[in-house]
Amino acid sequence: MKLDWFVKSLLVAIAIFVGVLAFRPVAHPPSVLAQGGSPYPFFIEQGTVSLKKPDGNVTWGKVVVDMRSGDVWGFPMKAQNTPYPVYGPGDNSKVSHPMYLGRMAFDEAVRQ
């Protein structure tokens, strides 16, 4: 008789603890934090600038800075005042491929 009472009490306690575990997220939901920043943290300078290609030629293009690494890329545009790649009628591809220009040392820019 005592064993039966002990087993029933133990089952009730287990049921109560399982209920607490099951309903705790409902009573106190975990906080959700949004991700900060953009998926591609690039800074694109306004307007077009004169870019010097590795072969020595000069062309117009956009300058883009990767804010994670400090790498600076140039995207040739072939026209001075266009925000997107413009090519002649014979060119099928209107894709501007990046060329590496250098690196900004963001890690050295600290106040002392």
PAZAPA-4460 file (N, C-alpha, C; in steps of 0.05 Angstrom, whole numbers, plus 32768, in hexadecimal, padded with zeros to 4 digits):
% residues 112
    n_x    n_y    n_z   ca_x   ca_y   ca_z    c_x    c_y    c_z   seq   type   mol
   8010   7FE8   8000   8000   8000   8000   8011   8019   8000     1      M     A
   8027   8018   8011   8038   8030   8011   8047   8033   7FF7     2      K     A
   804E   801D   7FEA   805C   801E   7FD1   804A   802A   7FBB     3      L     A
   8030   8023   7FBB   801D   802E   7FA8   801B   804C   7FAB     4      D     A
   8019   8056   7FC4   8018   8073   7FC9   8031   8081   7FC0     5      W     A
   8048   8075   7FC4   8062   8081   7FBC   8064   8082   7F9D     6      F     A
   805C   806E   7F8F   805C   806D   7F72   804A   8083   7F67     7      V     A
   8031   8085   7F71   801F   8099   7F68   8029   80B5   7F6D     8      K     A
   8035   80BA   7F84   8041   80D4   7F8A   8058   80DB   7F77     9      S     A
   8068   80C7   7F72   807F   80CB   7F5F   8075   80D1   7F43    10      L     A
   8060   80C3   7F3A   8055   80C9   7F20   8048   80E5   7F1E    11      L     A
   803B   80EE   7F33   8030   8109   7F34   8046   811D   7F33    12      V     A
   805C   8119   7F42   8073   812B   7F42   807F   812D   7F26    13      A     A
   8083   8116   7F1A   808E   8115   7EFE   807C   8125   7EEB    14      I     A
   8061   8121   7EEE   804E   812F   7EDC   8050   814D   7EE1    15      A     A
   8053   8155   7EFA   8055   8172   7EFF   806E   817D   7EF3    16      I     A
   8085   8170   7EF7   809E   817A   7EEC   809E   817A   7ECD    17      F     A
   8092   8166   7EC1   8090   8166   7EA3   807E   817D   7E9A    18      V     A
   8069   8182   7EA9   8057   8199   7EA2   8065   81B3   7EA5    19      G     A
   8076   81B6   7EBA   8085   81CF   7EBD   8098   81D2   7EA6    20      V     A
   80A6   81BD   7E9E   80B9   81BF   7E88   80AB   81C5   7E6E    21      L     A
   8093   81BA   7E6A   8084   81BE   7E51   8079   81DA   7E4F    22      A     A
   806F   81E5   7E65   8061   81FF   7E64   8073   8216   7E6B    23      F     A
   808C   8211   7E73   809E   8228   7E79   80A3   823A   7E61    24      R     A
   80A7   822F   7E48   80AA   8241   7E31   8091   8252   7E2B    25      P     A
   807A   8247   7E33   8061   8257   7E2E   805F   826E   7E42    26      V     A
   8066   8269   7E5B   8064   827D   7E70   807B   8292   7E6D    27      A     A
   8093   8289   7E67   80AA   829B   7E64   80B8   8295   7E4A    28      H     A
   80AF   829F   7E34   80BB   8299   7E1A   80D8   82A4   7E19    29      P     A
   80EA   8296   7E0C   8105   82A0   7E0A   8106   82B9   7DF8    30      P     A
   8118   82CB   7DFF   811B   82E3   7DEF   8128   82DD   7DD4    31      S     A
   811F   82EB   7DC0   8129   82E7   7DA5   8138   8301   7D9D    32      V     A
   8150   82FD   7D93   8160   8314   7D8B   8163   8314   7D6D    33      L     A
   815E   832B   7D61   8162   832D   7D44   817F   832F   7D3D    34      A     A
   8186   8325   7D26   81A2   8327   7D1C   81A7   8344   7D14    35      Q     A
   81BD   834F   7D1C   81C4   836A   7D14   81D5   836B   7CFB    36      G     A
   81D3   8380   7CED   81E4   8384   7CD5   81D7   8377   7CBC    37      G     A
   81E2   837D   7CA6   81D9   8372   7C8D   81E8   8359   7C86    38      S     A
   81DD   8348   7C75   81EA   832F   7C6F   8204   8334   7C60    39      P     A
   8206   834A   7C51   821F   8351   7C43   8227   836D   7C4C    40      Y     A
   8237   836F   7C60   823E   838A   7C6A   8252   8399   7C59    41      P     A
   8248   83A2   7C42   8258   83B2   7C30   8251   83CF   7C31    42      F     A
   8264   83E0   7C2E   825F   83FD   7C2B   8265   8404   7C0E    43      F     A
   8251   840E   7C01   8254   8416   7BE5   8255   8434   7BE3    44      I     A
   826B   843F   7BDA   826E   845C   7BD8   825C   8467   7BC3    45      E     A
   8252   847F   7BC7   8240   848B   7BB4   8250   8495   7B9C    46      Q     A
   8243   8495   7B85   824F   849F   7B6D   8264   848B   7B62    47      G     A
   8271   8494   7B4D   8285   8484   7B40   82A0   8492   7B43    48      T     A
   82B5   8483   7B43   82D0   848E   7B45   82E2   8482   7B30    49      V     A
   82F9   848D   7B2C   830C   8483   7B19   831C   846C   7B26    50      S     A
   831A   8455   7B1A   8328   843D   7B25   833F   8436   7B13    51      L     A
   8355   842F   7B1F   836D   8427   7B0F   836E   8408   7B0F    52      K     A
   836B   83FD   7AF7   836C   83E0   7AF4   8388   83D6   7AF9    53      K     A
   838B   83BC   7AFE   83A6   83B0   7B02   83B8   83B3   7AE9    54      P     A
   83AB   83B4   7AD1   83BC   83B6   7AB9   83C4   83D3   7AB3    55      D     A
   83BC   83E6   7AC4   83C4   8402   7AC2   83AF   8414   7AB5    56      G     A
   839B   8408   7AA9   8385   8418   7A9D   8374   8424   7AB3    57      N     A
   8366   843A   7AAC   8355   8447   7ABF   8338   8445   7AB5    58      V     A
   8325   843F   7AC7   8309   843D   7AC0   82F8   8449   7AD6    59      T     A
   82DF   844D   7AD0   82CC   8457   7AE4   82C0   843F   7AF3    60      W     A
   82BA   8443   7B0C   82AE   842D   7B1B   82A5   8435   7B37    61      G     A
   8299   8422   7B45   8290   8425   7B60   82A5   8419   7B73    62      K     A
   82A7   8426   7B8B   82B9   841B   7B9F   82A8   8410   7BB5    63      V     A
   82AE   83F7   7BBD   829F   83E8   7BD1   82B3   83DF   7BE7    64      V     A
   82AC   83E4   7C00   82BD   83DC   7C17   82AE   83C6   7C26    65      V     A
   82BC   83AF   7C2A   82B2   8399   7C3A   82B7   83A1   7C57    66      D     A
   82A2   83A7   7C67   82A5   83B1   7C82   82AF   839B   7C95    67      M     A
   82AE   8382   7C8E   82B8   836D   7C9F   82D6   836B   7C9E    68      R     A
   82E1   836D   7C86   82FE   8369   7C84   830D   8382   7C7D    69      S     A
   8300   8397   7C73   830D   83AF   7C6B   8317   83AE   7C4E    70      G     A
   8312   8399   7C3F   831A   8397   7C24   830A   83AB   7C13    71      D     A
   8319   83B8   7C00   830D   83CC   7BEE   830C   83C0   7BD2    72      V     A
   82F5   83C1   7BC6   82F1   83B5   7BAB   82E7   83CB   7B99    73      W     A
   82EF   83C9   7B80   82E5   83DB   7B6B   82D5   83CC   7B57    74      G     A
   82BE   83D6   7B50   82AC   83CA   7B3C   82AB   83DC   7B24    75      F     A
   82B8   83D5   7B0E   82B8   83E6   7AF6   829C   83EA   7AEB    76      P     A
   8296   8402   7AE2   827C   8409   7AD7   827C   8411   7ABA    77      M     A
   8293   8419   7AAF   8297   8422   7A93   8287   843B   7A8C    78      K     A
   8279   8447   7A9F   826B   8460   7A9B   826D   8470   7AB5    79      A     A
   8270   848A   7AB3   8276   849A   7ACB   825E   849D   7ADE    80      Q     A
   8247   84A2   7AD4   8231   84AA   7AE6   821B   8495   7AE7    81      N     A
   8222   847C   7AE6   820D   8467   7AE8   8211   8457   7B02    82      T     A
   81FB   8451   7B10   81FD   8441   7B29   81FE   8423   7B24    83      P     A
   81FD   841A   7B0B   81FD   83FE   7B04   820E   83FA   7AEB    84      Y     A
   8217   83E1   7AE6   8228   83DC   7ACE   8219   83E1   7AB4    85      P     A
   8225   83F1   7AA3   821A   83F7   7A88   8230   83F0   7A74    86      V     A
   8229   83E0   7A60   823C   83D9   7A4C   8230   83DF   7A31    87      Y     A
   823F   83DB   7A1C   8237   83E1   7A01   8223   83CC   79F7    88      G     A
   8218   83D0   79DF   8204   83BE   79D5   820E   83A2   79CF    89      P     A
   8228   839E   79CB   8233   8384   79C5   8238   8373   79DD    90      G     A
   8238   8380   79F5   823E   8371   7A0D   8224   8364   7A18    91      D     A
   8225   834A   7A1C   820E   833C   7A27   820D   833E   7A46    92      N     A
   8225   833C   7A51   8227   833B   7A6E   8227   8357   7A7A    93      S     A
   8215   835D   7A8C   8215   8376   7A9A   821C   8372   7AB7    94      K     A
   8232   8364   7ABB   823C   835D   7AD6   8257   836B   7ADA    95      V     A
   8259   8379   7AEF   8273   8386   7AF5   8282   8375   7B09    96      S     A
   8299   836B   7B01   82A8   8359   7B12   82BC   836A   7B23    97      H     A
   82BE   8363   7B3D   82CF   8373   7B4E   82EC   8370   7B49    98      P     A
   82FB   8385   7B4F   8318   8384   7B4F   8322   838F   7B6A    99      M     A
   8335   8381   7B75   833F   8388   7B90   834F   83A1   7B8E   100      Y     A
   8349   83B5   7BA0   8357   83CE   7BA0   836A   83D1   7BB8   101      L     A
   8363   83C4   7BCE   8374   83C7   7BE6   8364   83C0   7BFF   102      G     A
   836F   83C8   7C16   8362   83C1   7C2F   8363   83D9   7C42   103      R     A
   834D   83DE   7C50   834C   83F2   7C65   8353   83E4   7C80   104      M     A
   8366   83EE   7C8F   836E   83E1   7CA8   835C   83EB   7CBF   105      A     A
   8343   83E1   7CBF   8330   83E9   7CD4   833A   83E2   7CF0   106      F     A
   8349   83CC   7CF2   8352   83C3   7D0C   8366   83D7   7D19   107      D     A
   8373   83E8   7D09   8386   83FB   7D13   8379   8416   7D1B   108      E     A
   8360   8419   7D14   8352   8433   7D19   8345   8432   7D35   109      A     A
   8356   8436   7D4A   834C   8437   7D65   8356   8450   7D73   110      V     A
   8346   8459   7D86   834E   8471   7D96   8360   8468   7DAC   111      R     A
   8373   8479   7DB3   8384   8472   7DCA   8384   8488   7DDE   112      Q     A
***
